Amino acid sequence: IVIGHKLGQRRKAQIDQASIAHIAGLQNALLGLLALLFGFSIAMSLTRFETRKDLVLAEANAIGTAYLRAQVLPEQQRDEVFSLLRSYAKVRLDFFDAGIDETRLKTANSQASQIRRQLWAEAISSSKASTNPVMVGLFIQSLNDVIDISEKRQVALENHVPETVIGLLFLVSVAGLGFIGYSTGLTGVRHHTSTAVFAILVALVLLVILDIDRPRRGLIQVSQSSMIRLQADLAPKGHPGK
């Protein structure tokens, strides 16, 4: 805005009223385009946010279902599967709590992959040892859901509003604010408070879009309450949180 205002002051003597009206029209068009881009970008980021939130619930339900169905497994596999599913719930919470720490993320992903392999091995052993293949098949189906959803969550976390759209937002924002300053420079009337408030609001909207779209950082994060409740439900009686 300041740069645009100074440029407008320099050009003031060379611009007629028709040109000022034309620039005002361009300014309004840019601000309209900015509003359209804001609405489009917020819709994209909110859709991705809701998908991530739904997948947390879906994964918690899948793990809980697998835990319940594991009760039909042969005794020698059942206790091991219970222990593995408890560990898996904790590791999936660690996966989110890692934030943008690459080391912790790799560790959590590695542990989750190892537990999934162990669970699958136990499922295969159960299918061979069980006298009730139908019930074991239901457990294997729920375990398959657990494995599938883990990959869906990974993809959802990596799915952001395209960088091109974010760059375009910043470009149009700068251009729109610059034209506001340029118009005030041409007319010689500058409204400090209103233009400052508008600039701050534009910046805040940009920050909110980025915050929603980056679920591992910032103030707006996907709630893990479903996984936390699941972890508490799976804890052995008398040993909460373990």
RANORUR-V554748 format. One record per pair of residues at least 4 apart in sequence whose C-alpha atoms are under 7 Angstrom apart, sorted by the first residue. I is the first residue (numbers start at 1). J is the second residue. D is the distance in Angstrom with one decimal. If there is no record, write none. Layout:
BEGIN
i | j | d
I | J | D
I | J | D
END
This chain:
BEGIN
i | j | d
1 | 5 | 6.0
1 | 177 | 5.4
1 | 178 | 4.8
1 | 180 | 6.4
1 | 181 | 4.2
2 | 6 | 6.3
2 | 181 | 6.1
3 | 7 | 6.3
4 | 8 | 6.1
4 | 178 | 4.7
4 | 179 | 6.3
4 | 181 | 4.4
4 | 182 | 4.2
5 | 9 | 6.2
5 | 181 | 4.1
5 | 182 | 4.5
5 | 184 | 6.0
5 | 185 | 4.3
6 | 10 | 6.4
6 | 185 | 6.2
7 | 11 | 6.4
7 | 182 | 6.3
7 | 185 | 7.0
8 | 12 | 5.8
8 | 182 | 4.5
8 | 183 | 6.5
8 | 185 | 4.0
8 | 186 | 4.7
9 | 185 | 4.5
9 | 186 | 5.6
11 | 15 | 6.4
11 | 186 | 6.9
12 | 186 | 4.7
15 | 19 | 6.1
15 | 20 | 6.8
16 | 20 | 6.4
17 | 21 | 6.2
18 | 22 | 6.2
19 | 23 | 6.2
20 | 24 | 6.1
21 | 25 | 6.2
22 | 26 | 6.3
23 | 27 | 6.1
24 | 28 | 6.3
24 | 183 | 6.7
25 | 29 | 6.2
26 | 30 | 6.1
27 | 31 | 6.2
27 | 176 | 6.2
27 | 179 | 5.5
27 | 180 | 6.6
28 | 32 | 6.1
29 | 33 | 6.1
30 | 34 | 6.1
30 | 172 | 7.0
30 | 176 | 5.4
31 | 35 | 6.2
31 | 176 | 5.7
32 | 36 | 6.3
33 | 37 | 6.2
34 | 38 | 6.1
34 | 172 | 6.1
34 | 173 | 6.4
35 | 39 | 6.2
36 | 40 | 6.2
37 | 41 | 5.9
37 | 169 | 6.6
38 | 42 | 6.0
39 | 43 | 6.1
40 | 44 | 6.3
41 | 45 | 6.1
42 | 46 | 5.9
42 | 209 | 5.8
43 | 47 | 6.1
44 | 48 | 6.4
44 | 161 | 6.5
45 | 49 | 6.1
45 | 161 | 6.2
45 | 209 | 6.5
45 | 212 | 6.1
45 | 213 | 5.1
46 | 50 | 6.1
46 | 212 | 6.8
47 | 51 | 6.2
48 | 52 | 6.3
49 | 53 | 6.3
49 | 212 | 6.6
49 | 213 | 6.9
50 | 54 | 6.1
51 | 55 | 6.2
52 | 56 | 6.5
52 | 153 | 6.6
52 | 156 | 5.9
52 | 157 | 6.9
52 | 222 | 7.0
53 | 57 | 6.8
53 | 222 | 5.7
53 | 223 | 6.9
54 | 58 | 6.1
55 | 59 | 5.9
55 | 153 | 6.2
56 | 60 | 6.2
56 | 224 | 6.8
56 | 226 | 6.9
57 | 61 | 6.1
57 | 226 | 5.7
58 | 62 | 6.1
59 | 63 | 6.1
59 | 146 | 6.3
59 | 149 | 5.9
60 | 64 | 6.1
60 | 226 | 6.1
60 | 227 | 5.3
60 | 230 | 6.3
61 | 65 | 6.0
62 | 66 | 6.2
62 | 142 | 6.3
62 | 145 | 6.2
62 | 146 | 5.4
63 | 67 | 6.2
63 | 146 | 6.0
64 | 68 | 6.3
64 | 230 | 6.9
65 | 69 | 6.1
65 | 142 | 6.5
66 | 70 | 6.0
66 | 139 | 5.9
66 | 142 | 5.1
66 | 143 | 5.8
67 | 82 | 6.4
67 | 85 | 6.8
69 | 139 | 5.2
70 | 78 | 6.0
70 | 81 | 6.9
70 | 139 | 6.1
71 | 78 | 6.3
72 | 135 | 6.6
72 | 136 | 7.0
73 | 77 | 6.4
73 | 78 | 5.3
73 | 126 | 6.3
73 | 130 | 6.9
73 | 136 | 6.4
74 | 78 | 5.9
74 | 126 | 6.4
74 | 130 | 6.1
75 | 79 | 6.7
77 | 81 | 6.1
77 | 122 | 6.3
77 | 126 | 6.6
78 | 82 | 6.2
79 | 83 | 6.3
80 | 84 | 6.2
81 | 85 | 6.1
81 | 119 | 6.4
82 | 86 | 6.3
83 | 87 | 6.3
84 | 88 | 6.0
84 | 115 | 6.5
84 | 119 | 6.9
85 | 89 | 6.2
86 | 90 | 6.5
86 | 231 | 6.8
86 | 234 | 6.1
87 | 91 | 6.2
88 | 92 | 6.1
88 | 112 | 6.3
88 | 115 | 6.5
89 | 93 | 6.5
89 | 227 | 6.9
89 | 231 | 6.0
90 | 94 | 6.3
90 | 231 | 6.8
91 | 95 | 6.1
91 | 108 | 5.9
91 | 111 | 6.9
91 | 112 | 6.2
92 | 96 | 6.7
93 | 97 | 6.2
93 | 227 | 6.9
94 | 98 | 6.0
94 | 108 | 6.2
95 | 105 | 5.8
95 | 108 | 5.1
95 | 109 | 6.8
98 | 104 | 5.4
98 | 105 | 5.7
99 | 216 | 4.8
99 | 217 | 6.5
100 | 216 | 6.3
101 | 105 | 6.2
102 | 106 | 6.1
103 | 107 | 6.2
104 | 108 | 6.1
105 | 109 | 6.1
106 | 110 | 6.0
107 | 111 | 6.1
108 | 112 | 6.1
109 | 113 | 6.1
110 | 114 | 6.2
111 | 115 | 6.2
112 | 116 | 6.2
113 | 117 | 6.3
114 | 118 | 6.3
115 | 119 | 6.1
116 | 120 | 6.1
117 | 121 | 6.2
118 | 122 | 6.2
119 | 123 | 6.2
120 | 124 | 6.3
121 | 125 | 6.3
122 | 126 | 6.1
123 | 127 | 6.2
123 | 140 | 6.3
124 | 128 | 6.5
125 | 129 | 6.3
126 | 130 | 5.6
126 | 136 | 7.0
127 | 133 | 6.2
127 | 136 | 6.1
132 | 136 | 6.5
133 | 137 | 5.9
134 | 138 | 6.4
135 | 139 | 6.5
136 | 140 | 6.2
137 | 141 | 6.2
138 | 142 | 6.3
139 | 143 | 6.1
140 | 144 | 6.1
141 | 145 | 6.4
142 | 146 | 6.4
143 | 147 | 6.4
144 | 148 | 6.2
145 | 149 | 6.0
146 | 150 | 6.3
147 | 151 | 6.9
148 | 152 | 6.5
149 | 153 | 6.1
150 | 154 | 6.4
151 | 155 | 6.2
152 | 156 | 6.1
153 | 157 | 6.2
154 | 158 | 6.5
155 | 159 | 6.2
160 | 213 | 5.9
161 | 165 | 6.9
161 | 213 | 6.6
162 | 166 | 6.6
163 | 167 | 6.0
164 | 168 | 6.1
165 | 169 | 6.2
166 | 170 | 6.5
167 | 171 | 6.2
168 | 172 | 6.1
169 | 173 | 6.0
170 | 174 | 6.1
171 | 175 | 6.1
172 | 176 | 5.9
173 | 177 | 6.1
174 | 178 | 5.9
175 | 179 | 6.1
176 | 180 | 6.4
177 | 181 | 6.4
178 | 182 | 6.1
179 | 183 | 6.0
180 | 184 | 6.4
181 | 185 | 6.2
182 | 186 | 6.3
183 | 187 | 6.2
184 | 188 | 5.7
184 | 189 | 5.4
184 | 190 | 5.2
185 | 189 | 7.0
191 | 195 | 6.1
192 | 196 | 6.0
193 | 197 | 6.1
194 | 198 | 6.2
195 | 199 | 6.1
196 | 200 | 6.2
197 | 201 | 6.2
198 | 202 | 6.2
199 | 203 | 6.3
200 | 204 | 6.1
201 | 205 | 6.2
202 | 206 | 6.3
203 | 207 | 6.2
204 | 208 | 6.1
205 | 209 | 6.2
206 | 210 | 6.3
207 | 211 | 5.9
208 | 212 | 6.1
209 | 213 | 6.1
210 | 214 | 6.1
211 | 218 | 5.6
211 | 219 | 6.9
211 | 220 | 6.1
212 | 220 | 5.8
215 | 220 | 7.0
215 | 221 | 5.1
215 | 222 | 6.3
216 | 221 | 6.7
224 | 228 | 6.3
225 | 229 | 6.1
226 | 230 | 6.1
227 | 231 | 6.1
228 | 232 | 6.4
229 | 233 | 6.2
230 | 234 | 6.1
231 | 235 | 6.2
231 | 241 | 6.9
232 | 240 | 6.4
232 | 241 | 5.8
235 | 239 | 6.4
235 | 240 | 5.4
235 | 241 | 5.8
235 | 242 | 5.8
236 | 240 | 6.7
END
